[in-house]
Amino acid sequence: MSIFSQHMIIRVRGLLALFIFSVLAGCGQGSSGGAAGSAASPIAANLAEINSAEGMVHTDQAKTIAGARILVFTKTVGWRHDSIPAGVAALEKLAGEHQFTVIATEDAALFTDADLSQFNAIVFLNTTLNVLDEHQELAMERYIQAGGGFVGIHAAADTEWEGDWFWYRNLVGAVFKNHPNEPSNVQQASVNIVDKKHASTETLPGVMKLADEWYNYRDMYEFINVVAKVNESTYQGGDHNHDHPISWYHDYDGGRAFYTGMGHTSEIFSNPEFLQHLLGGMTYAVGLNHRTGFKPRLDYTKSRPEPNRFIKKTLAENLDEPVKLAFFPNGDALIALRPGAFQRIDYKTNQINDAGKLSVAYDKFQEWGLVGVAVDPDFATNQAIYAAFTVKDAEGNIAQRLSRFLWRNDQIDSTTEQKILQYPIDNNCCHTGGDLQFGNNGELFFSTGDNTNPHDQDGYAPVDFRKNMNKNDALRGAGNTNDLRGKILRIIPKNDGPKAEGGYDIPAGNLFSDAAQGRPEIYVMGARNPYSITFDKRTNTLFYGDVGPDASNDSDEKGSRGYDEINRVTAAGNFGWPLVIGQNKAYIEYNYVNKKSGALVDVNRPVNNSPNNTGAQQLPPAQPAFIAYPYGVSDVFPEMGTGGRTALVADVYRSADYPESINRYPAYYDNKLFILDFMRAWVKVVSFDTQGRIQKIEPFAPQINYALPIDARFAPDGTLYVLEYGMSWFTGNPDARLARIEYVGAGNRPPVAEITLAKTRFGVPAKVYASAKKSIDLDGDKITYAWKLHCADASC
């Protein structure tokens, strides 16, 4: 052992004692998350002394962990392993031998930007259950996103598996499920090294024989790289079907993570092969490029912003059934109201102005009326606005229409209507779709609902062939290749003059090139109610939210429970409804005439055998949903939460699209899809790779409250606008509003943030509502309340 190594052991242990004393002296005074308030922390003071000692070290850091600083976190809320002291001692010994610094702690108050930024990696050594609060969790995320490293040992997989911190579960790479107890929880087993090219395994033999507690796992993260597997034939109680990962690594969310399921017993921390394995894992987590000199090189500009840097500003309220939102090139917002009116919000003054009205067939309970709006990408030259709405002729026939109008005198001029496309619908509830989004090269996407009654099949597939029950058969529409309902259409509108009608071309690449097989306008079929769509022009990708059926549980007679879907479309396809739901869960062919169940639908060769079908019987293969979630907790996407559901999409964000804007969001959100849920009243952000594999789903500014968000889009200045329907159905609402979510960058937050509480009702039927606005000084302690009464109608 070198003189320096001896010096480092003394130095580390001395500082550790000083650190523990300092923490005990300040017990109960831990700092909250964030970069501020940590200047006087014991970590910072002790590391200043470490810095001076490290200055004497000269080593090739590309091949060693020397000079790194490792925080070893050992807090437990559940089971506490007796091996924790042995683990700390083993890491200290490795630190002395390999010239790096270890500081061990159980104080979660150290999880702040300022303190964590002093370290190259964090080790969770047999931590259990929920060890961090929400502020500390954010600090941990920001640290990894800035380029920090993580090492999880054994019970790190039994940590933070409750609650909603799904990010951590992916960081570790799996969640503890159980461990064997017969004949003992600790058993001798063989560990096979399956990747010898990693730092954690390159010096190990092909097989290690160890006695330990062998965890079984659930929720394995898709992107982990396994380096070692425990041989289930060498012990009792494995339930991974003889493919049992036990150690792995992965680059995750800007940082690096290594996990090993070994480390239960005290004895294993004396095993030289396991210690080499652990040392290599820490070396990987620290990384070759994660430090300059001996100080961590972290870039917090790549980290998720603190939620309270986003504030909500109300631009308009008291709207009458707002349903859709679009933007003019200058940033003014255009709101479509279901009764047929438009309103414009001036970007500079926030003044709301009437912007025209269309004659529509309005039936709030059928969800008819004005359902979609879009501003032409060439608006500056053609002044064109597109709208989708319901119409009824003199004979009572009902249809959904897509038309173009001119913008004149700050109004949509209804006299300039050019009818582009129209399709008939039944006098039937519900599901209108109606969203409009422009793609590349003049193409326009138009979503249509399945126009099928959702109430008579108990929330399962509406494939009812009984006489006079057409309204209950979605195969007549969504599953019909010759019908435009339950689809996303893709056309290129033509402009052949002010009175031209029915003018559009069909771009190449739609689902049916042969008109004998299906309507050429169809890009996506098999949708239920694709109420919101967005098109990412950079990647030529369509995203849409599809509102699913109501069944809460799987049925032995009828098949799958209901799911809402977020879908990603890179090529034309069939997304299954009403024969398939979610991630290709097939329905059972249930006969409503004789009340008997048939076979499962073949998702690869779905067949439309409805007597109401006017198109092809053999349908294209069903495509699985990008994201699917039921009322309860999703096994695949637990991040989506529970409760009522209405899946919607906003946009894919790219800061480079707003080069001149001072309001744009940080680059952290680049290439991520913003989604929302009307009923659950949240906005979330989805990260995924170029193959569409989802890496994480995270909340966006979860402290902001919404009154049923029905649409959200990024404005030309790079800020997210959220349109809120309001808490009462089929009526105007005082809390029906348009809000802008603004980002506040470095420095203090604005002194006032506005939060509108959910309205309460007095009396039945309710006529008077009370709303409250709570103003909070985010950098001080001022809290004020302002109450306002609203009348629901003229009678009060």
Phi, psi and omega in degrees: 000135182286163176301320181295318181298318176300317179300319183292323178298314179297315183297313182296315182291324177296316179293324179298317178297316178298320181296313180298319178299317182295320180294317179297322180295331182252023184303135179089001181240033181296147180280159176274174180294165179112168185281337185274161170082017183239007186299329185262014184293149179297328177303309184299318181294316181292322181290335175299321178288324177298322181303318183293324178290320181293339181298343181275350187273132173231113184210162176279096186287348179290346184236007186211162177269359185306137179091348181286159177241127185240125173265122180255114186256127188231021181292139176231142173245331176260225181302137178248121182284134177294345184277356183302312177301322178294323178294317177298316180297321180294320179292324176296319179297316176299322179299318179293322183285332188239014168062045170232171188251135176239132169232122182257144182202156169245009185271106181290344179296346179282355180275078173229163177304313186296318183283314182295331181294352178277354189241150176274334179203156176241131176253124170265103184262100177052036169293155179218146177057207192272100188261348182233147172273179188296327179289321179290325175299317179298319178299320178297314178300313183297325178296312179295316180297333177281352178117010180286170181243158181222141172230125176250133180243122173050261187287002170303335176279351176257025184241139175055034176270352171267169177075205188237025177271073184288335179304317182296320181299322177288324177301312179294316178110350178189169179238136176303131177255304177191179172219156180297150174236349180241131357286347178200159176288334176256122182221149173289135179209164177260135176249120181266128176277120184253355176216106183268004184264003181262154182301333183279349186229349190296336180258004186266156172290169182294332180225133173247138176250117188222152171257121180199181176262119190260103181294144160263148188237159169229171176053049177295132181285136189298332193260008181287153176247111186279133178247340181213143177230142175272136183279108185291344178282351182260002175206177182250137172111003176285141180231034177255018176055044175064027171222081196243090176299143178229340175216140182202172177215162170191147167288129186220120169052041177098344180238199181228142181226138175230138178224141169230135178281352176279157178124022179281314187272157174292324185296327184294337179282002171253357182280119185296327180291317178296321179294324174296320177299314181292319179298317178295322177296319177292322178299317176298314183297321177295317175083155181284334186242023186261006178210155174240120189067238179242008179257139179302139176256095183245144180240096184285354174290344179267002184267156178298130179297151173298138183305324184285005171274000175250129180234151183257129176240123178280127181258327180207148177216183183059043180272154183257095181052064175290136183233328184217158186224138175216171183230142168279160181302331181277001178100350176298142180263143177242121183252133174261127177255135187305323179297351173120359183261160174240149173224143181247136177250118180292127184296323185277323186252347186064014179286138179260134182227143172298141186229028176109169182211143177250153173275110184236158170277103187256120173218104189296327182283334174273352182070028176274162176136209174283121188239348181203153178209147176210144176262129181302136177303334178259033184304324183301333181253330185249349177055036185261138175235137178252143179220145173245134186200165181267138178230157177224134181267181185297332180275359179090006177287138185247145181210159169258134186235144170245125181224160175250141178228159174264147177264114183227133177053045178060030179220153167279119185270104184295340181285349182263016186301132169241114181285124182263311187205146178210141177221146183284149172229162178274155175285084195200140171284140008207214170069088184260339189058228172104001181284148181233130177215134177275142175255218178266156172058035175081002182285145180236129176262137184225116181269142181229140178276169186276352173056037185239135178299124184264009194256347190258001181242022177059028176086007178260190186296124178277087178233059186266113185261011180295153181300138178064022178241030182306325183297343181259013183242100180284349175289343176286343183234282185300325180265011184254118183289348182251020182227144185268002179277148180068040186224171161239116183270152180224113184222169172240102181299142175256153177237091185258024180125163188295336182246009180291143181233155174066027185265107171201153174255164178253117178286158176292148175101004174287175190291324184238112176272341179256115182299338178290338180267331182178167180296133185289344180288343190283124172258314176237132171240172178077039177248151180265297174216080181286077193288332179225140179224157171212153181236125177270103186293332182295323184247006182053046184239131175263137172237145175210152173259129182242120183279122190264178182283176196260353184301130183273336185225155173295148181239135176292336182272321191243340176114217194291149168293173182279149176223141162271154185229143161249123185242145178244123187237114177254350176205153182305144182191174177255121181260016157101324187299137007258021182264337185221146181223155173063218180274064178061048171270116185280141171278160173271138179287093183265132181264111181283351178281309182257004177060038180238150180266144176251217183273166171290144174296138174277109186294337180274339179219063180293144183237134174262101181253024181288140173293348179265004181280132177247006182244204181292147175278315179280119184259158176298156179304145179284139179261136179288151179292149174293309174226137176220139181211140181266191175294318180277191180289129177282134176293330185264322184233065181297341179298342183281350175081201182222168176111192175305156187214139172209096187284131179224158176241150172256262182211163166277131185261140171216118182298331181294344178286352183230058190296333184263358188271133174275353184260357186295157181280163180297157180296346176308327184271003181301138175067018181250146182267126174270128179234164177213164175230124183300311184282321182278349170057049174226166169238134178230167182234132183249124174257136181209159181269183185293342177271000180084013178278125186284127180265322177193155172234123187228155178290150174245118179043061187293348179285347181275133179260145179230146173264080180056082179290123186252343177202151177206136181214155172273129180281169178300346177265005176085014176253151180275126173258135180239125178264124183251129182287328186099161192277350177253147186272144169056043180199167170289149183226140174297333180261014170278114193211166169249129181232150176247131179261108186260145178260132177251115185284215184301150179099190182292149173287159175302150188293339185231129171243140184253128177235123178261121182284158177297138184289151176247157183245143177242117177091160177228119358288152184288133177238333182240130179244149175241133174237152182233141173245122181253120180259131184234130173276108187290342179250011178216216183227018183279126175229124179230154178236142175226124182256147179217134178266146179232142174263136179283333178206178187290345185290343180251000000 
